[in-house]
Structure formats: C-alpha cells, structure tokens
C-alpha cells in the first residue's frame, strides 16, 4: 500500500467514527466532538438565551449531558441533530428556570454597556467607518431587543434557520415537531421581527 506523503491531506474523522471511538473508551474522541461543535452550539444557545454567561453555562451542561448519554446514542442516527436537540432543550429549560430572576428587556448581564463611556463614543465617531460601526451596534441592540419579544421556541427556529442555515426537516428533528409547525413558527417570527424592526429594515 502506498504510504501517505507529507502533502496528503489528513481526512477528518466523521461524527460516527468519533462516537464509535468514544463508546469504545477513547476520551480523546469526545474532545474532538467538543471542538467541532462548540462554536455552532454557542450560536444556537445564545440565540435562545441572549445572555453570554448563561450561554456558557448551558453549553457546558449540554456537553456533560451528551457525554453521560453517549452510551445510549444509536449509531446510524445523526449526531448533530442529537446534540443540537440537547442544547436547545437545555437552553429552554435554563431560561424558564431562571426567568423569574431576569428583568424583561434588561441588560444582558455582561457588563458591556457599563464599560462603554461617552468618551469612547466620541473617539469612535471619527470617520465614516466608525459611524458605520455605531450604526451596526445600534442595529444589533435593536435586533436583540426584538428577539426578546419572541418565545424561546420561536427564537430557536429563527436561530437554526437564519443563522445555522438548517432545513425545515432538520429543524423539525431537533426541536421535536412537524415541518409544518417549523414553517408556521418561522412565518410568525419573521413577521413579528419585521414589525419590531420596521425602522431598521
């Protein structure tokens, strides 16, 4: 058999291969799965919670749950669908559990707003590029406020569809509903967001 040369690209193992390795005791395989999915899951969880600190907590809890239940994962099933479902359900449960401690429409709790002084805005306002950054920041803030007006279920499908680019069928498997329900939620969410952002869109 021909030996691979230094220029031969190294093939990344599939999710299925990593899961099989993990189920056979290779803990390094789980580290690879975490690295592969942590950024994507962070976007999804943050889309539901809109809170960075809580997102980190939920992300850690998601991977802990995935690790503990890996032995029951059915080989042949979609790993990303499975772990996305864990992340979404954990995020929704977390938000409902701590909802009574949050002020509606309040700060994200990251301390970012408090760190931005008037002097910082004066410095950044020099030039068109700085003005553009401020406008984008305002749009981002308005978008987050608009998303807060949606339910967790509606935020979840918006994040999975518009940010992650998943299909209706994939989203249906993740959130555990029919494709028709996904389309209905997306229609309502997009309509509501357009209403809330009519001055920006």
N, CA and C atoms as a LAMMPS dump frame, in Angstrom:
ITEM: TIMESTEP
0
ITEM: NUMBER OF ATOMS
603
ITEM: BOX BOUNDS ff ff ff
-5.0000000000000000e+02 5.0000000000000000e+02
-5.0000000000000000e+02 5.0000000000000000e+02
-5.0000000000000000e+02 5.0000000000000000e+02
ITEM: ATOMS id mol type element x y z
1 1 1 N 0.855 -1.196 0
2 1 2 C 0 0 0
3 1 3 C 0.887 1.241 0
4 2 1 N 0.53 2.212 -0.798
5 2 2 C 1.309 3.434 -0.921
6 2 3 C 1.228 4.257 0.35
7 3 1 N 2.397 4.676 0.841
8 3 2 C 2.427 5.467 2.06
9 3 3 C 1.989 6.898 1.784
10 4 1 N 1.259 7.521 2.723
11 4 2 C 0.848 8.905 2.518
12 4 3 C 2.058 9.821 2.545
13 5 1 N 2.085 10.792 1.675
14 5 2 C 3.155 11.782 1.627
15 5 3 C 2.805 12.938 2.55
16 6 1 N 3.799 13.789 2.864
17 6 2 C 3.508 14.953 3.724
18 6 3 C 2.444 15.877 3.148
19 7 1 N 2.297 15.838 1.806
20 7 2 C 1.316 16.717 1.165
21 7 3 C -0.08 16.115 1.14
22 8 1 N -0.194 14.852 1.523
23 8 2 C -1.503 14.204 1.516
24 8 3 C -2.388 14.789 2.614
25 9 1 N -3.576 15.321 2.247
26 9 2 C -4.448 15.896 3.271
27 9 3 C -4.937 14.838 4.246
28 10 1 N -4.962 15.193 5.506
29 10 2 C -5.429 14.272 6.543
30 10 3 C -6.948 14.35 6.621
31 11 1 N -7.597 13.202 6.46
32 11 2 C -9.067 13.18 6.486
33 11 3 C -9.568 13.298 7.917
34 12 1 N -10.482 14.224 8.112
35 12 2 C -11.107 14.384 9.425
36 12 3 C -12.059 13.223 9.684
37 13 1 N -12.035 12.643 10.872
38 13 2 C -12.971 11.551 11.17
39 13 3 C -14.404 12.066 11.18
40 14 1 N -15.325 11.223 10.788
41 14 2 C -16.737 11.6 10.795
42 14 3 C -17.271 11.586 12.224
43 15 1 N -18.431 12.187 12.414
44 15 2 C -19.079 12.142 13.73
45 15 3 C -19.286 10.693 14.167
46 16 1 N -19.72 9.867 13.234
47 16 2 C -19.995 8.464 13.559
48 16 3 C -18.733 7.763 14.046
49 17 1 N -17.623 8.008 13.37
50 17 2 C -16.364 7.383 13.769
51 17 3 C -15.931 7.85 15.156
52 18 1 N -16.109 9.131 15.437
53 18 2 C -15.734 9.656 16.742
54 18 3 C -16.623 9.088 17.839
55 19 1 N -17.907 8.958 17.551
56 19 2 C -18.83 8.398 18.539
57 19 3 C -18.467 6.943 18.839
58 20 1 N -18.151 6.186 17.789
59 20 2 C -17.754 4.791 17.988
60 20 3 C -16.489 4.701 18.835
61 21 1 N -15.531 5.586 18.569
62 21 2 C -14.292 5.592 19.357
63 21 3 C -14.583 5.919 20.815
64 22 1 N -15.477 6.895 21.02
65 22 2 C -15.819 7.29 22.386
66 22 3 C -16.529 6.161 23.113
67 23 1 N -17.441 5.509 22.443
68 23 2 C -18.163 4.403 23.055
69 23 3 C -17.239 3.218 23.369
70 24 1 N -16.081 3.197 22.711
71 24 2 C -15.085 2.159 22.983
72 24 3 C -14.012 2.632 23.955
73 25 1 N -14.253 3.798 24.59
74 25 2 C -13.362 4.241 25.644
75 25 3 C -12.328 5.286 25.273
76 26 1 N -12.345 5.782 24.034
77 26 2 C -11.381 6.799 23.618
78 26 3 C -11.902 8.188 23.985
79 27 1 N -11.447 8.725 25.118
80 27 2 C -11.934 10.021 25.584
81 27 3 C -11.474 11.161 24.683
82 28 1 N -10.379 10.965 23.964
83 28 2 C -9.915 11.992 23.043
84 28 3 C -10.92 12.273 21.938
85 29 1 N -11.723 11.269 21.605
86 29 2 C -12.738 11.445 20.57
87 29 3 C -13.779 12.459 21.01
88 30 1 N -14.07 12.467 22.31
89 30 2 C -15.054 13.436 22.801
90 30 3 C -14.49 14.854 22.715
91 31 1 N -13.209 15.019 22.992
92 31 2 C -12.58 16.335 22.86
93 31 3 C -12.713 16.852 21.43
94 32 1 N -12.566 15.962 20.452
95 32 2 C -12.705 16.37 19.049
96 32 3 C -14.135 16.785 18.732
97 33 1 N -15.097 16.06 19.297
98 33 2 C -16.505 16.424 19.072
99 33 3 C -16.815 17.777 19.695
100 34 1 N -16.263 18.042 20.879
101 34 2 C -16.476 19.33 21.534
102 34 3 C -15.914 20.456 20.673
103 35 1 N -14.688 20.288 20.194
104 35 2 C -14.067 21.314 19.352
105 35 3 C -14.862 21.532 18.066
106 36 1 N -15.417 20.462 17.541
107 36 2 C -16.161 20.548 16.28
108 36 3 C -17.477 21.29 16.445
109 37 1 N -18.108 21.14 17.603
110 37 2 C -19.47 21.667 17.753
111 37 3 C -19.608 22.859 18.703
112 38 1 N -18.581 23.207 19.463
113 38 2 C -18.788 24.215 20.492
114 38 3 C -19.153 25.583 19.915
115 39 1 N -18.54 25.995 18.811
116 39 2 C -18.858 27.302 18.239
117 39 3 C -20.276 27.333 17.684
118 40 1 N -20.661 26.258 16.984
119 40 2 C -22.01 26.203 16.416
120 40 3 C -23.076 26.162 17.51
121 41 1 N -22.826 25.353 18.531
122 41 2 C -23.8 25.263 19.621
123 41 3 C -23.875 26.569 20.403
124 42 1 N -22.745 27.263 20.52
125 42 2 C -22.768 28.552 21.215
126 42 3 C -23.718 29.512 20.506
127 43 1 N -23.628 29.58 19.169
128 43 2 C -24.521 30.475 18.415
129 43 3 C -25.981 30.117 18.64
130 44 1 N -26.258 28.826 18.626
131 44 2 C -27.645 28.376 18.781
132 44 3 C -28.168 28.691 20.181
133 45 1 N -27.391 28.361 21.194
134 45 2 C -27.83 28.595 22.579
135 45 3 C -27.964 30.088 22.853
136 46 1 N -27.013 30.878 22.361
137 46 2 C -27.12 32.324 22.578
138 46 3 C -28.351 32.89 21.873
139 47 1 N -28.7 32.302 20.72
140 47 2 C -29.904 32.748 20.025
141 47 3 C -31.162 32.543 20.843
142 48 1 N -31.142 31.561 21.735
143 48 2 C -32.295 31.303 22.607
144 48 3 C -32.237 32.166 23.867
145 49 1 N -31.05 32.293 24.455
146 49 2 C -30.921 32.939 25.769
147 49 3 C -30.604 34.427 25.693
148 50 1 N -29.842 34.843 24.649
149 50 2 C -29.422 36.244 24.51
150 50 3 C -28.668 36.717 25.755
151 51 1 N -27.85 35.839 26.282
152 51 2 C -27.108 36.147 27.507
153 51 3 C -25.839 35.301 27.494
154 52 1 N -24.663 35.968 27.451
155 52 2 C -23.41 35.252 27.237
156 52 3 C -23.05 34.322 28.406
157 53 1 N -23.19 34.789 29.626
158 53 2 C -22.812 33.973 30.774
159 53 3 C -23.684 32.724 30.862
160 54 1 N -24.999 32.894 30.69
161 54 2 C -25.903 31.744 30.715
162 54 3 C -25.604 30.795 29.561
163 55 1 N -25.229 31.357 28.408
164 55 2 C -24.9 30.516 27.259
165 55 3 C -23.714 29.611 27.567
166 56 1 N -22.699 30.154 28.214
167 56 2 C -21.541 29.336 28.594
168 56 3 C -21.95 28.217 29.552
169 57 1 N -22.828 28.545 30.516
170 57 2 C -23.298 27.535 31.474
171 57 3 C -24.056 26.418 30.76
172 58 1 N -24.947 26.809 29.856
173 58 2 C -25.767 25.829 29.139
174 58 3 C -24.897 24.993 28.208
175 59 1 N -23.902 25.622 27.592
176 59 2 C -23.022 24.883 26.694
177 59 3 C -22.274 23.794 27.459
178 60 1 N -21.785 24.144 28.639
179 60 2 C -21.087 23.149 29.454
180 60 3 C -22.039 22.025 29.862
181 61 1 N -23.255 22.394 30.268
182 61 2 C -24.243 21.394 30.667
183 61 3 C -24.627 20.501 29.499
184 62 1 N -24.694 21.077 28.302
185 62 2 C -25.025 20.3 27.106
186 62 3 C -23.994 19.211 26.861
187 63 1 N -22.717 19.563 26.931
188 63 2 C -21.672 18.577 26.677
189 63 3 C -21.604 17.531 27.791
190 64 1 N -21.889 17.941 29.019
191 64 2 C -21.93 16.975 30.116
192 64 3 C -23.049 15.964 29.874
193 65 1 N -24.232 16.439 29.498
194 65 2 C -25.356 15.545 29.216
195 65 3 C -25.03 14.617 28.049
196 66 1 N -24.412 15.189 27.007
197 66 2 C -24.065 14.38 25.839
198 66 3 C -23.095 13.273 26.227
199 67 1 N -22.099 13.6 27.027
200 67 2 C -21.104 12.61 27.444
201 67 3 C -21.756 11.5 28.271
202 68 1 N -22.615 11.898 29.205
203 68 2 C -23.246 10.905 30.081
204 68 3 C -24.18 9.978 29.324
205 69 1 N -24.758 10.476 28.232
206 69 2 C -25.741 9.678 27.497
207 69 3 C -25.188 9.084 26.214
208 70 1 N -23.878 9.21 26.003
209 70 2 C -23.291 8.734 24.759
210 70 3 C -23.472 7.228 24.577
211 71 1 N -23.495 6.501 25.668
212 71 2 C -23.672 5.056 25.567
213 71 3 C -25.014 4.669 24.983
214 72 1 N -26.003 5.556 25.109
215 72 2 C -27.341 5.259 24.584
216 72 3 C -27.559 5.849 23.189
217 73 1 N -26.543 6.567 22.683
218 73 2 C -26.689 7.125 21.337
219 73 3 C -26.709 6.005 20.316
220 74 1 N -27.671 6.048 19.428
221 74 2 C -27.849 4.989 18.437
222 74 3 C -26.982 5.262 17.21
223 75 1 N -26.011 4.384 16.963
224 75 2 C -25.156 4.531 15.795
225 75 3 C -26.018 4.452 14.537
226 76 1 N -25.839 5.388 13.652
227 76 2 C -26.673 5.471 12.455
228 76 3 C -27.572 6.683 12.506
229 77 1 N -27.841 7.17 13.724
230 77 2 C -28.609 8.406 13.873
231 77 3 C -27.693 9.598 13.622
232 78 1 N -28.27 10.767 13.452
233 78 2 C -27.489 11.978 13.205
234 78 3 C -26.996 12.548 14.526
235 79 1 N -25.674 12.605 14.688
236 79 2 C -25.124 13.128 15.933
237 79 3 C -25.429 14.593 16.103
238 80 1 N -25.304 15.385 15.027
239 80 2 C -25.517 16.826 15.188
240 80 3 C -26.97 17.129 15.54
241 81 1 N -27.911 16.354 14.973
242 81 2 C -29.316 16.54 15.347
243 81 3 C -29.502 16.235 16.828
244 82 1 N -28.881 15.158 17.272
245 82 2 C -28.992 14.725 18.663
246 82 3 C -28.434 15.764 19.618
247 83 1 N -27.239 16.292 19.349
248 83 2 C -26.629 17.236 20.296
249 83 3 C -27.268 18.617 20.189
250 84 1 N -27.746 18.986 19.003
251 84 2 C -28.49 20.246 18.88
252 84 3 C -29.755 20.183 19.732
253 85 1 N -30.431 19.019 19.701
254 85 2 C -31.659 18.865 20.481
255 85 3 C -31.367 19.005 21.976
256 86 1 N -30.276 18.407 22.423
257 86 2 C -29.888 18.537 23.831
258 86 3 C -29.642 20.007 24.169
259 87 1 N -28.935 20.706 23.288
260 87 2 C -28.605 22.115 23.542
261 87 3 C -29.855 22.989 23.594
262 88 1 N -30.755 22.806 22.647
263 88 2 C -31.983 23.608 22.6
264 88 3 C -32.835 23.343 23.837
265 89 1 N -33.042 22.074 24.172
266 89 2 C -33.875 21.734 25.33
267 89 3 C -33.255 22.235 26.634
268 90 1 N -31.927 22.131 26.742
269 90 2 C -31.251 22.611 27.944
270 90 3 C -31.365 24.127 28.057
271 91 1 N -31.229 24.816 26.926
272 91 2 C -31.332 26.275 26.936
273 91 3 C -32.73 26.734 27.342
274 92 1 N -33.75 26.092 26.782
275 92 2 C -35.126 26.472 27.107
276 92 3 C -35.427 26.19 28.579
277 93 1 N -34.988 25.028 29.075
278 93 2 C -35.205 24.7 30.485
279 93 3 C -34.483 25.689 31.39
280 94 1 N -33.267 26.057 31.01
281 94 2 C -32.485 27.005 31.801
282 94 3 C -33.182 28.362 31.855
283 95 1 N -33.666 28.817 30.714
284 95 2 C -34.315 30.138 30.672
285 95 3 C -35.585 30.143 31.512
286 96 1 N -36.371 29.103 31.423
287 96 2 C -37.612 29.047 32.197
288 96 3 C -37.326 28.948 33.691
289 97 1 N -36.254 28.238 34.026
290 97 2 C -35.896 28.07 35.431
291 97 3 C -35.5 29.39 36.064
292 98 1 N -34.759 30.219 35.309
293 98 2 C -34.242 31.46 35.871
294 98 3 C -34.988 32.703 35.384
295 99 1 N -36.098 32.5 34.662
296 99 2 C -36.823 33.637 34.102
297 99 3 C -37.282 34.613 35.178
298 100 1 N -37.652 34.105 36.326
299 100 2 C -38.187 34.98 37.368
300 100 3 C -37.115 35.905 37.939
301 101 1 N -35.841 35.594 37.679
302 101 2 C -34.764 36.436 38.182
303 101 3 C -34.328 37.489 37.172
304 102 1 N -34.872 37.429 35.93
305 102 2 C -34.473 38.356 34.88
306 102 3 C -35.475 39.501 34.775
307 103 1 N -35.023 40.663 34.512
308 103 2 C -35.899 41.784 34.212
309 103 3 C -36.141 41.795 32.717
310 104 1 N -37.412 41.867 32.315
311 104 2 C -37.751 41.838 30.9
312 104 3 C -37.132 43.046 30.217
313 105 1 N -36.398 42.756 29.118
314 105 2 C -35.788 43.841 28.368
315 105 3 C -34.614 44.476 29.052
316 106 1 N -34.086 43.827 30.104
317 106 2 C -32.978 44.413 30.841
318 106 3 C -31.653 44.162 30.181
319 107 1 N -30.591 44.454 30.901
320 107 2 C -29.243 44.283 30.39
321 107 3 C -28.934 42.819 30.217
322 108 1 N -28.006 42.509 29.3
323 108 2 C -27.611 41.128 29.066
324 108 3 C -26.825 40.561 30.216
325 109 1 N -26.38 41.429 31.141
326 109 2 C -25.669 40.96 32.311
327 109 3 C -24.188 40.785 32.098
328 110 1 N -23.674 41.178 30.916
329 110 2 C -22.261 41.007 30.62
330 110 3 C -21.417 42.179 31.075
331 111 1 N -22.05 43.29 31.443
332 111 2 C -21.303 44.453 31.861
333 111 3 C -20.752 45.254 30.709
334 112 1 N -21.114 44.881 29.476
335 112 2 C -20.558 45.566 28.322
336 112 3 C -21.081 46.988 28.213
337 113 1 N -22.352 47.196 28.53
338 113 2 C -22.919 48.539 28.425
339 113 3 C -22.252 49.488 29.4
340 114 1 N -21.975 48.971 30.627
341 114 2 C -21.397 49.837 31.634
342 114 3 C -19.984 50.262 31.274
343 115 1 N -19.262 49.423 30.493
344 115 2 C -17.877 49.722 30.17
345 115 3 C -17.755 50.779 29.083
346 116 1 N -18.809 51.045 28.344
347 116 2 C -18.733 51.979 27.244
348 116 3 C -19.06 53.377 27.759
349 117 1 N -18.047 54.217 27.869
350 117 2 C -18.208 55.567 28.379
351 117 3 C -18.522 56.511 27.241
352 118 1 N -19.05 57.719 27.529
353 118 2 C -19.288 58.708 26.478
354 118 3 C -18.011 59.037 25.72
355 119 1 N -16.859 59.068 26.422
356 119 2 C -15.605 59.375 25.748
357 119 3 C -15.292 58.352 24.669
358 120 1 N -15.625 57.083 24.936
359 120 2 C -15.357 56.037 23.954
360 120 3 C -16.151 56.287 22.681
361 121 1 N -17.396 56.721 22.818
362 121 2 C -18.211 57.002 21.653
363 121 3 C -17.664 58.207 20.884
364 122 1 N -17.166 59.198 21.583
365 122 2 C -16.59 60.36 20.915
366 122 3 C -15.383 59.948 20.085
367 123 1 N -14.519 59.093 20.657
368 123 2 C -13.332 58.649 19.947
369 123 3 C -13.705 57.857 18.7
370 124 1 N -14.724 56.997 18.799
371 124 2 C -15.089 56.128 17.692
372 124 3 C -15.852 56.857 16.595
373 125 1 N -16.354 58.021 16.9
374 125 2 C -17.213 58.706 15.945
375 125 3 C -16.438 59.389 14.826
376 126 1 N -15.103 59.333 14.868
377 126 2 C -14.295 59.967 13.832
378 126 3 C -14.276 59.092 12.592
379 127 1 N -14.833 59.625 11.486
380 127 2 C -14.775 58.913 10.21
381 127 3 C -16.012 58.096 9.918
382 128 1 N -16.197 57.781 8.66
383 128 2 C -17.374 57.046 8.224
384 128 3 C -17.394 55.617 8.765
385 129 1 N -16.212 54.998 8.847
386 129 2 C -16.151 53.625 9.322
387 129 3 C -16.618 53.517 10.76
388 130 1 N -16.206 54.479 11.592
389 130 2 C -16.619 54.472 12.987
390 130 3 C -18.125 54.682 13.093
391 131 1 N -18.67 55.572 12.257
392 131 2 C -20.11 55.813 12.263
393 131 3 C -20.855 54.549 11.866
394 132 1 N -20.304 53.839 10.89
395 132 2 C -20.914 52.594 10.453
396 132 3 C -20.935 51.577 11.586
397 133 1 N -19.841 51.505 12.346
398 133 2 C -19.772 50.579 13.473
399 133 3 C -20.843 50.902 14.512
400 134 1 N -21.035 52.186 14.774
401 134 2 C -22.046 52.596 15.751
402 134 3 C -23.441 52.215 15.26
403 135 1 N -23.695 52.431 13.957
404 135 2 C -24.992 52.076 13.392
405 135 3 C -25.238 50.573 13.475
406 136 1 N -24.199 49.791 13.187
407 136 2 C -24.337 48.334 13.273
408 136 3 C -24.565 47.895 14.715
409 137 1 N -23.892 48.577 15.651
410 137 2 C -24.08 48.25 17.064
411 137 3 C -25.521 48.546 17.483
412 138 1 N -26.047 49.665 17.025
413 138 2 C -27.433 50.018 17.346
414 138 3 C -28.395 48.987 16.75
415 139 1 N -28.118 48.574 15.496
416 139 2 C -28.968 47.572 14.861
417 139 3 C -28.907 46.257 15.633
418 140 1 N -27.706 45.864 16.066
419 140 2 C -27.545 44.627 16.835
420 140 3 C -28.337 44.703 18.133
421 141 1 N -28.279 45.848 18.804
422 141 2 C -29.018 46.017 20.055
423 141 3 C -30.521 45.944 19.812
424 142 1 N -30.97 46.588 18.724
425 142 2 C -32.394 46.557 18.4
426 142 3 C -32.839 45.145 18.053
427 143 1 N -31.97 44.402 17.339
428 143 2 C -32.312 43.031 16.976
429 143 3 C -32.438 42.162 18.218
430 144 1 N -31.524 42.329 19.174
431 144 2 C -31.61 41.544 20.409
432 144 3 C -32.887 41.886 21.174
433 145 1 N -33.217 43.174 21.232
434 145 2 C -34.444 43.563 21.926
435 145 3 C -35.671 42.969 21.23
436 146 1 N -35.63 42.931 19.886
437 146 2 C -36.749 42.35 19.142
438 146 3 C -36.844 40.854 19.406
439 147 1 N -35.712 40.179 19.426
440 147 2 C -35.71 38.738 19.679
441 147 3 C -36.245 38.414 21.072
442 148 1 N -36.016 39.33 22.02
443 148 2 C -36.523 39.112 23.381
444 148 3 C -38.051 39.102 23.422
445 149 1 N -38.683 39.671 22.394
446 149 2 C -40.147 39.69 22.354
447 149 3 C -40.716 38.358 21.862
448 150 1 N -39.852 37.49 21.349
449 150 2 C -40.308 36.183 20.877
450 150 3 C -40.178 35.143 21.981
451 151 1 N -40.907 34.067 21.839
452 151 2 C -40.786 32.959 22.788
453 151 3 C -39.498 32.195 22.519
454 152 1 N -39.11 31.331 23.469
455 152 2 C -37.912 30.527 23.281
456 152 3 C -38.033 29.647 22.041
457 153 1 N -39.218 29.09 21.816
458 153 2 C -39.425 28.194 20.67
459 153 3 C -39.247 28.939 19.356
460 154 1 N -39.748 30.173 19.286
461 154 2 C -39.618 30.954 18.06
462 154 3 C -38.173 31.416 17.851
463 155 1 N -37.494 31.787 18.94
464 155 2 C -36.087 32.173 18.813
465 155 3 C -35.247 30.991 18.351
466 156 1 N -35.587 29.811 18.82
467 156 2 C -34.828 28.615 18.447
468 156 3 C -34.899 28.355 16.946
469 157 1 N -36.102 28.402 16.37
470 157 2 C -36.214 28.104 14.936
471 157 3 C -35.588 29.21 14.1
472 158 1 N -35.683 30.449 14.544
473 158 2 C -35.044 31.552 13.817
474 158 3 C -33.53 31.36 13.806
475 159 1 N -32.964 31.012 14.946
476 159 2 C -31.521 30.808 15.032
477 159 3 C -31.078 29.64 14.163
478 160 1 N -31.789 28.527 14.243
479 160 2 C -31.418 27.343 13.47
480 160 3 C -31.576 27.572 11.968
481 161 1 N -32.587 28.335 11.576
482 161 2 C -32.845 28.546 10.146
483 161 3 C -32.012 29.69 9.571
484 162 1 N -32.061 30.849 10.215
485 162 2 C -31.434 32.037 9.641
486 162 3 C -29.94 32.133 9.935
487 163 1 N -29.492 31.594 11.057
488 163 2 C -28.069 31.691 11.405
489 163 3 C -27.325 30.412 11.055
490 164 1 N -27.903 29.261 11.423
491 164 2 C -27.235 27.992 11.152
492 164 3 C -27.514 27.456 9.756
493 165 1 N -28.56 27.962 9.105
494 165 2 C -28.852 27.549 7.74
495 165 3 C -29.391 26.137 7.606
496 166 1 N -30.051 25.64 8.659
497 166 2 C -30.608 24.288 8.604
498 166 3 C -31.926 24.28 7.857
499 167 1 N -32.27 23.129 7.316
500 167 2 C -33.528 22.993 6.585
501 167 3 C -34.692 22.826 7.552
502 168 1 N -35.906 22.957 7.013
503 168 2 C -37.102 22.761 7.838
504 168 3 C -37.116 21.357 8.439
505 169 1 N -36.725 20.364 7.628
506 169 2 C -36.723 18.994 8.113
507 169 3 C -35.723 18.771 9.237
508 170 1 N -34.527 19.357 9.097
509 170 2 C -33.513 19.221 10.14
510 170 3 C -33.962 19.893 11.44
511 171 1 N -34.561 21.069 11.3
512 171 2 C -35.034 21.792 12.487
513 171 3 C -36.143 21.014 13.175
514 172 1 N -37.026 20.423 12.39
515 172 2 C -38.133 19.646 12.956
516 172 3 C -37.611 18.499 13.82
517 173 1 N -36.547 17.83 13.355
518 173 2 C -35.97 16.733 14.128
519 173 3 C -35.338 17.246 15.42
520 174 1 N -34.717 18.419 15.346
521 174 2 C -34.028 18.96 16.511
522 174 3 C -35.013 19.408 17.587
523 175 1 N -36.049 20.146 17.189
524 175 2 C -36.972 20.704 18.183
525 175 3 C -38.134 19.77 18.485
526 176 1 N -38.254 18.68 17.714
527 176 2 C -39.272 17.679 18.014
528 176 3 C -40.675 18.069 17.626
529 177 1 N -40.831 18.604 16.404
530 177 2 C -42.177 18.943 15.923
531 177 3 C -42.223 18.666 14.423
532 178 1 N -43.365 18.922 13.803
533 178 2 C -43.505 18.676 12.374
534 178 3 C -42.879 19.821 11.566
535 179 1 N -42.597 19.546 10.29
536 179 2 C -42.07 20.594 9.42
537 179 3 C -43.084 21.721 9.26
538 180 1 N -44.357 21.366 9.256
539 180 2 C -45.392 22.394 9.153
540 180 3 C -45.35 23.353 10.327
541 181 1 N -45.107 22.805 11.527
542 181 2 C -45 23.655 12.718
543 181 3 C -43.775 24.547 12.63
544 182 1 N -42.672 24.012 12.109
545 182 2 C -41.464 24.827 11.931
546 182 3 C -41.742 25.988 10.988
547 183 1 N -42.381 25.7 9.857
548 183 2 C -42.689 26.763 8.89
549 183 3 C -43.624 27.799 9.504
550 184 1 N -44.583 27.326 10.287
551 184 2 C -45.517 28.246 10.936
552 184 3 C -44.798 29.156 11.932
553 185 1 N -43.907 28.57 12.728
554 185 2 C -43.165 29.37 13.703
555 185 3 C -42.253 30.379 13.022
556 186 1 N -41.616 29.945 11.937
557 186 2 C -40.742 30.859 11.203
558 186 3 C -41.533 32.017 10.6
559 187 1 N -42.695 31.696 10.037
560 187 2 C -43.526 32.741 9.44
561 187 3 C -43.919 33.783 10.481
562 188 1 N -44.379 33.308 11.632
563 188 2 C -44.774 34.233 12.696
564 188 3 C -43.571 35.032 13.191
565 189 1 N -42.448 34.343 13.427
566 189 2 C -41.269 35.015 13.971
567 189 3 C -40.746 36.073 13.011
568 190 1 N -40.66 35.738 11.721
569 190 2 C -40.171 36.71 10.743
570 190 3 C -41.112 37.908 10.635
571 191 1 N -42.407 37.625 10.662
572 191 2 C -43.382 38.711 10.591
573 191 3 C -43.263 39.625 11.8
574 192 1 N -43.12 39.028 12.982
575 192 2 C -43.007 39.812 14.21
576 192 3 C -41.72 40.624 14.224
577 193 1 N -40.62 40.029 13.765
578 193 2 C -39.347 40.744 13.738
579 193 3 C -39.391 41.911 12.752
580 194 1 N -40.047 41.713 11.614
581 194 2 C -40.176 42.82 10.658
582 194 3 C -40.96 43.974 11.258
583 195 1 N -41.988 43.646 12.033
584 195 2 C -42.784 44.69 12.682
585 195 3 C -41.945 45.454 13.702
586 196 1 N -41.17 44.724 14.498
587 196 2 C -40.379 45.334 15.546
588 196 3 C -39.192 46.123 15.011
589 197 1 N -38.718 45.706 13.828
590 197 2 C -37.527 46.345 13.248
591 197 3 C -37.881 47.181 12.019
592 198 1 N -39.124 47.624 11.934
593 198 2 C -39.559 48.336 10.724
594 198 3 C -38.777 49.625 10.486
595 199 1 N -38.208 50.205 11.532
596 199 2 C -37.422 51.432 11.348
597 199 3 C -36.005 51.143 10.882
598 200 1 N -35.622 49.864 10.882
599 200 2 C -34.255 49.497 10.501
600 200 3 C -34.218 48.65 9.233
601 201 1 N -35.31 47.944 8.953
602 201 2 C -35.325 47.043 7.8
603 201 3 C -36.201 47.626 6.709
